[in-house]
Amino acid sequence: MSIEHRRDVIRDLTTFVVVARELNFTRAAAKLGVTQSALSYTIKVLEERIGVRLLTRTTRSVGLTEAGERLLDEAGRHLDGIEQVLTCISGHNDRPAGMVRIVASDHIAASVIQPAMVDVLTRYPEINLELLIDNAMADIVAERCDAGVRLGDHLASDMIVLPLGPELRMAAVATPAYFEAHGRPRMPADLNGHNCLAFRMQSVGNLYAWEFEKDGKVVSVRPQGQFVSNDPAQILVAALKGVGIAFMKEISVQAYLEDGRLERVMEDWCPGFGRYCLYYPAAKQPTAAFEVVLDTLRDGLQ
């Protein structure tokens, strides 16, 4: 095979991998900076070259054939490896450089990652950061992310896990005015009759049960109230407006507890339950840019 032919094959494979991952010609064309017609022609040439159909296309959707899935798995893995090597090489310059992709929940992204990254992006203009918000525990390998940040439970054994920050606690909170009007619950059973602001979990669709523990006794409470949301930020807004009692991570409401806008109850029923962890594949070789991001996150969560 000539050098020119190899170059064409690699280019076509790269194009196929982008289309296969996007499963959308419009998005893939925008990502590659080409027209949709040029993209379709490249895929057609590749299919003719190898003699099999890789994509199933209709007017409304794009899918992968069995051969396409196999090629995506193999070619995608090798192309990702080449990209990682190139990133590592570029990261060995005098100043850290390159792309770092991180996936995290909306809360940890807003409260920790974004503030910490402002300093990184200012001090290192050659570093680019892509932050993917996902509350459903995304697969960082499938999403082609360098690392993820979430509660350190149920992580795959092939991940390097680095604890970040202090142990987390939950807090039952409401405004002083709400407690003055409705009383202050002192134990989980006292929540009956209170307006509890419920969180609906996106992954399973169920309401999150409020779990309390004291002296080895565990109590689970199904929140009952006027307001339900799958967005913790909306629950916090409702609590600050005096609608009812919210049950949230202490770190999410700490500033409002300190300035008096919220007060907490049943603190002795809310022990620590874990901490945030940064995790990334053990097989991954961290770049200089990634190490800068990691060090900054560690500092931000101390």
N, C-alpha and C positions, 0 to 999 in steps of 0.2 A: 504494500500500500504506500503510495507516494505521500510526501509531507503535506501537499495541498489537499489530498483526499482525507488524510487524518484530520486536518484542520476543519474541513467541511463536516466531518462526522461529529467531532466534538462540538462544533457550533450548533448543529442540528439537535444533538442530544441535550445540550443546554437549553435550547428552545423548547424541546419536548418536556423536559422536567418542569419548566416554569408553567407551561400550559397544563400539565398533569396535576400540579399542585394547586393551581388556581381554579381549574375546571371551568374556565371562563375566558373566551378568546379576547373579549374587550379588555379585561383587567390584565391579562398576560401581555397583550400588545402594548398597553400603556407602560407596563413594567419594563418591557424590553426596548421600548422606544421605536417600534415598527408599526406598520399598518396591519390590520386584521387580514387583509388579503395576502400580504407577504408571509404572515404567520401560517395561514392555511396552506400556502404553497410549500413552505418548509416542512410541515408535518406530512404533507402528501408525498414529497420527495423522500423523506425518511422512511415512510411506510413502504414505498415502492422499492427502496434500496434493500430493506431487510425482508421484504416479502410477506409481511403480516400487518393486520389492522391493529392499530394501537389505541385509537379513540373511537367512541361511538358518538356521533353528532346528530342532533335534531335541531329544529329551529329554536327550541327553548332550552336545551341542556347539552352538556358535554359530559361524557363518562369514559371510564377506562375499560378496555377489554382485559381479559386475563393476561395476555401478552404485555399489554400496556402497564398493568400493575407490576408485573415482574421486572420490566425494564425500568420503571420508576424506582423500584426498590433498589436495584443494583446500580443503575446510573446515578440516581440521586445520592446514594451513599458515597460513591467515588467522587462525584463533583463536589459534595460537601467537604470531603476530606482534602481535596485540592484547595478549596477556598480557605479551609482552616490553616493549611500550610502557608498559603500566601499571606494570610492575616498575621500568622506568627512571625513570618519574615519581616513584614512591614512594622510589626510591633517591636522589633529589635533596633529601631532607630534611636537616636539620642533622646527623642521625646516620644512617649506612648502615642500610638495612632491606631486608627481603624474603628470598625463598627463593633459595638457591644449590644446584644439584644437580651432583655430581661423581661420575664413575665411575672406578674404579681397581682394580688387582689387590689381593688380600687382603694381600700383604706390604707394599706401599707405603701401603695404607690404615692398617694397624696401626702401622707403624714411623714414618710421617711425618705423614699427614693427620690422624689422630685426635689425636695429641699437640698438633699445631699448632692444631687447631680448638678445643681446650679453651680456649685463650686468647681466640680470636675470640668464641666463644659467651658467655664470661664478660664480656668488655669491651663487646660489642654485643648486648644482649638482643633487639633488633629483628631480628637476622639469624637465619634458620632455615637449617640445613644438612641436605641429604639426601645420604647417601653410598651409592652402589650398588657392591657388590663383584662384579667380573666379571673372570675370568682369561682370557677368550676374546676380548678386544679388541672390546667392544661398540661399536655405532654410536651415538655420542653424540647425533646428531640424531634418530634413531629412538627412542632412549630418553628424549628430551626433557631431556637433561642440559646444563648450561651449559659443562662442560669435562670433560676426561679427563686422567689422568696415567698414562703408560706409557713404555716404552723408545721413544725417538724414531726409529723406523724405520717405513717403509711408511705414513706418514700422508698423507692426501689433500691435494692442492695447494691446496684452498680453506680450509685450516686455518691459523690463526696458531699457531706453535710456539715455546714459550719453554723453553729448557734450564733444568733445575733441578739444582743440586748438582754434585758432582764426578763424574768418570768412574767407572763401575762396573767391578768385577773379580769373577771367580769365585774360590772358595777350596775346595780339597780338605781336609777336616777330619775329625778323629776324636779320641777321648779319648786322653790320655797312656797310659792302661792298655791301650787297644787297640793302639797303636803298640809298646808294650813287649812285648806278647804276639805280635804278628804282623809286626813290622818296619815300617820307614818307606820307602814307595816314593819313589824319587828321579826317576823319569821315567815317562811314561804306560804303557810296557810293563810296568813293575813292578806295575801294578794287577791283572794276571792272578793269580788265586789269592786276592785280597783280597775281603772281603765288602763289595761296593759297594751303597749304598742308592740305588735307582733311582727316578726321577720319571716318572710317566706323564702326558703332556700331554693335557689335557682336550679341546683343539680337534681333535686328530687321532687320539688314542688310542695313539700310539706312545711307546716309552720315549725319554726325552731322552738324546741322545748327549753324552758329556762331551768337550768340544773344548778342546784345549791348543795352544799356539803358542810357539815359541822360535826365535829367529834365522831367522825366515821359514819355519820348518817347522811345518806344521799336522798335528796328530794327533787323530783321532777315536776314542774308546773307547766301546764298548757296555758299560754297567755290568752286571756279573753278581754276584748276591748273593741273600740270603734275603728281602729286604724291598723291596716296591714300593708307592708311594702316589702319588695325584694331588694330595696336599696337602703342600706344603713343610714345614708346621708338624709334621706327623707324621714326616717324614724327619729333621727337626732333633731331635725327641724321641728317635728311635732312635739317632741319633749320640751324643747326650748320655748315653744309657744304655750306650754302649760296644758297640753291635751291629756297627758297621762304619764305613766311610768315606762321608761325604756330600760332594756337590759342589754348593755353594750360593753365592748372591751374598754377597760379602764383608760387605756392610752387614748381612746377616741374622745373621751369626755374630760380628760384631766384639766385642760385649760378652762373649761366651764365650771368645774368644781373649785378651781383656784380663785376664779373671779366672782364666785357666788351665784352665778346664774342657774346652776344646778346643785342639788344636794343628793347625797347617796344614802341608801338605807340598807340594812341587813349586811353590812360589810363583813361581819363575822361569819356569814354564810357563803362567802365568795373567796375560796382559797385559790392559789395559783394553779394553772392547768397546762402550762407549756410555754414555749417561746418561739419566736420567729426564727427560721433557719434559711440560709442561702444554700442552694444545692445546685450541683452541675455534674455532668457525666464524668466518671472517673477516668475514662479514656481520653478526655479532652485535655489538650495542652494549653494552659492559660496564657494569653498574650499579655504584654506589658500593659495594654489598655484595660484589659479585664482585671488585672491585679490592682490597678489604680481605683477602678470602680469598687472592687471588693473591699479594699482598705477604707475607702470613704464610707461605704455602707456600715462597716463595722464601727467606725467612729460615730456615725449618726445614730446607731442603736445602742450605744453604751448607756 
